[in-house]
Amino acid sequence: MTDDLVFRSDMAVELIDHMGNDKRVVRAARVSTGSGELDIPGEEFAAVQGLINYLMKHRHGSPFEKGVFEFRVECPIFVAREFMRHRIASYNEESARYKVLKGVFWVPEASRPLVQEGKPGHYIMKPGEKWQYDYAVRTLTDVAEYAYARYETMIENGICREVARAALTVAVYTSFYVTINARSLMNFLSLRIDDPDNSFITKPQYEIEQVALGMQDEFSRCMPITYNAFEKHGRVAP
């Protein structure tokens, strides 16, 4: 029932699994010279750090593909569609053909910029007035309630899920698994986070940047030397 609808603004990112670490990058790089040991006796942190920085600086990228991450993401459909423009990962998404989607819809959080100024590709986002925020939330809430009620009614009347889902808006939440290697993840982060250390200017949409920041937190925790090298060398994927 529409009384049970949930409205949220957060983007949920969960690290499900990961394979590899900074030492796997080093092992992959050294195999070309005949030395591919994972743990070299007496190896110092500085040696691992030095090699990874060298690889990052000179864009020897393939060793970074040995680190692999699997995330579960919960976000509105309009964010998922933007995410999947990146053809650098493997995706598996829940399907509204086979299940009834829960009544969970996105509304902007109070701190989200609402006003766009400038031309497409060169615009900036600014905070809106309180009345604009209130109007946006009220409108999106009204639309979601109407759409989900019609969705439920179609299903109750025997209309198949794959047709009924067309009544929903792109603000409804979906979830998906994404499997991505560290090299491709750095490419994603370089494009979807507006960081002052970026070599190239990027202005991502607010919500997908929240997803990217969640993924970056896990990346920096699992592969700290690689992440620091990524930061040091301008946040460009090798």
Secondary structure, DSSP 8 states (H G I E B T S, - for coil): -GGG-EEE---EEEEEEEE--HHHHHHHHHGGGT---SS-TT--HHHHHHHHHHHHHTT--GGGGG-EEEEEEEEEHHHHHHHTT--SSEEEE--TTTS---SEEE---TTS--EEESSTTS-EEE---HHHHHHHHHHHHHHHHHHHHHHHHHHHTT--HHHHGGGS-TTBEEEEEEEEEHHHHHHHHHHH---TT-SS-----HHHHHHHHHHHHHHHHHSHHHHHHHHHTTS---
